[in-house]
């Protein structure tokens, strides 16, 4: 098995496994298996707790912010066909603002914030 085959196997059978890390969500009306992680937790972990230094009171800006991971092939099945920054996305009936979106290795990583009207 090559490295790329091994990576794809791990993505399909561990990372995007609904019994391990992923869960089924409704994105823009379509079912998709995704991984959602609280952005404040992820930021603090990867930036050495800088998030708490910058925003000691954890303002409303940080509440409802997430990292979303979705397979590139699953994105193509959505009505929108692409996830682009500076737009909105509906996940499980809630609207989120897409801050950033990058695709690498067949996985799209999206930073989203709960959209408040």
C-alpha positions as CSV (number, residue, x, y, z in Angstrom):
1,X,0.0,0.0,0.0
2,X,1.4,3.4,-0.9
3,X,1.4,6.4,1.4
4,X,-1.5,8.1,-0.5
5,X,-3.5,4.9,-0.4
6,X,-2.8,4.6,3.4
7,X,-3.8,8.2,3.9
8,X,-7.0,7.8,2.0
9,X,-7.8,4.6,4.0
10,X,-7.2,6.5,7.3
11,X,-9.4,9.4,6.2
12,X,-12.3,7.1,5.2
13,X,-12.0,4.6,8.0
14,X,-10.9,6.7,11.0
15,X,-11.2,10.4,10.6
16,X,-14.6,10.4,8.7
17,X,-15.9,7.3,10.6
18,X,-19.1,8.3,12.4
19,X,-18.3,5.9,15.2
20,X,-14.9,7.5,15.7
21,X,-14.6,11.3,15.0
22,X,-17.2,12.3,12.5
23,X,-21.0,12.7,12.6
24,X,-23.8,13.1,10.1
25,X,-25.0,16.7,9.6
26,X,-27.4,18.3,7.2
27,X,-25.5,20.9,5.1
28,X,-27.6,23.1,2.8
29,X,-30.3,20.4,2.9
30,X,-28.0,17.4,2.1
31,X,-26.7,14.8,4.5
32,X,-23.0,14.7,4.9
33,X,-20.5,13.1,7.2
34,X,-18.3,15.8,8.7
35,X,-16.0,16.5,11.6
36,X,-16.9,19.7,13.6
37,X,-14.6,20.9,16.3
38,X,-15.0,23.9,18.6
39,X,-12.8,26.6,17.1
40,X,-11.9,28.2,20.5
41,X,-10.6,24.9,21.8
42,X,-8.7,24.1,18.5
43,X,-7.2,27.6,18.4
44,X,-6.0,27.5,22.0
45,X,-4.5,24.1,21.5
46,X,-2.6,25.0,18.3
47,X,-1.7,28.5,19.3
48,X,-0.4,27.9,22.8
49,X,-3.4,29.4,24.6
50,X,-3.1,32.7,22.7
51,X,-6.9,32.8,22.3
52,X,-7.5,33.3,26.0
53,X,-4.8,36.0,26.1
54,X,-6.3,38.0,23.3
55,X,-9.9,37.6,24.5
56,X,-9.9,37.0,28.2
57,X,-13.7,37.3,28.5
58,X,-14.5,35.1,25.5
59,X,-16.8,37.5,23.8
60,X,-19.7,36.5,21.7
61,X,-17.4,36.6,18.6
62,X,-15.8,33.3,19.8
63,X,-19.0,31.6,20.8
64,X,-20.5,29.4,18.1
65,X,-17.2,29.3,16.0
66,X,-16.1,25.9,14.6
67,X,-13.7,24.2,12.4
68,X,-15.5,22.0,9.9
69,X,-13.8,19.2,7.9
70,X,-15.6,17.7,4.9
71,X,-14.4,15.4,2.1
72,X,-13.9,17.3,-1.2
73,X,-16.1,14.7,-2.9
74,X,-18.9,15.3,-0.5
75,X,-18.7,19.1,-1.1
76,X,-19.2,18.4,-4.8
77,X,-22.5,16.6,-3.9
78,X,-23.9,19.7,-2.2
79,X,-26.2,22.0,-4.1
80,X,-23.5,24.7,-4.0
81,X,-20.6,22.4,-5.3
82,X,-18.0,24.6,-3.6
83,X,-17.6,26.1,-0.2
84,X,-16.2,29.7,-0.5
85,X,-15.1,32.2,2.1
86,X,-17.2,35.2,2.9
87,X,-20.5,33.4,2.3
88,X,-23.0,31.6,4.5
89,X,-23.8,27.9,4.9
90,X,-26.7,26.2,6.6
91,X,-25.8,23.3,9.0
92,X,-28.5,21.5,10.8
93,X,-30.9,24.4,10.3
94,X,-28.5,27.1,11.6
95,X,-26.9,29.7,9.4
96,X,-23.1,30.1,9.7
97,X,-20.7,32.6,8.2
98,X,-17.8,31.1,6.3
99,X,-14.6,32.9,7.4
100,X,-12.2,30.8,5.4
101,X,-12.1,27.6,3.3
102,X,-9.1,25.6,2.1
103,X,-8.9,22.2,0.4
104,X,-5.9,20.0,0.6
105,X,-5.5,16.2,0.2
106,X,-9.1,15.7,-0.6
107,X,-10.4,17.4,2.6
108,X,-11.9,20.8,2.8
109,X,-11.3,22.7,6.1
110,X,-13.7,25.5,6.8
111,X,-13.8,28.1,9.6
112,X,-17.4,29.0,10.4
113,X,-19.1,31.3,12.8
114,X,-22.7,31.2,14.0
115,X,-24.5,33.8,11.9
116,X,-26.6,36.1,14.1
117,X,-29.2,38.4,12.7
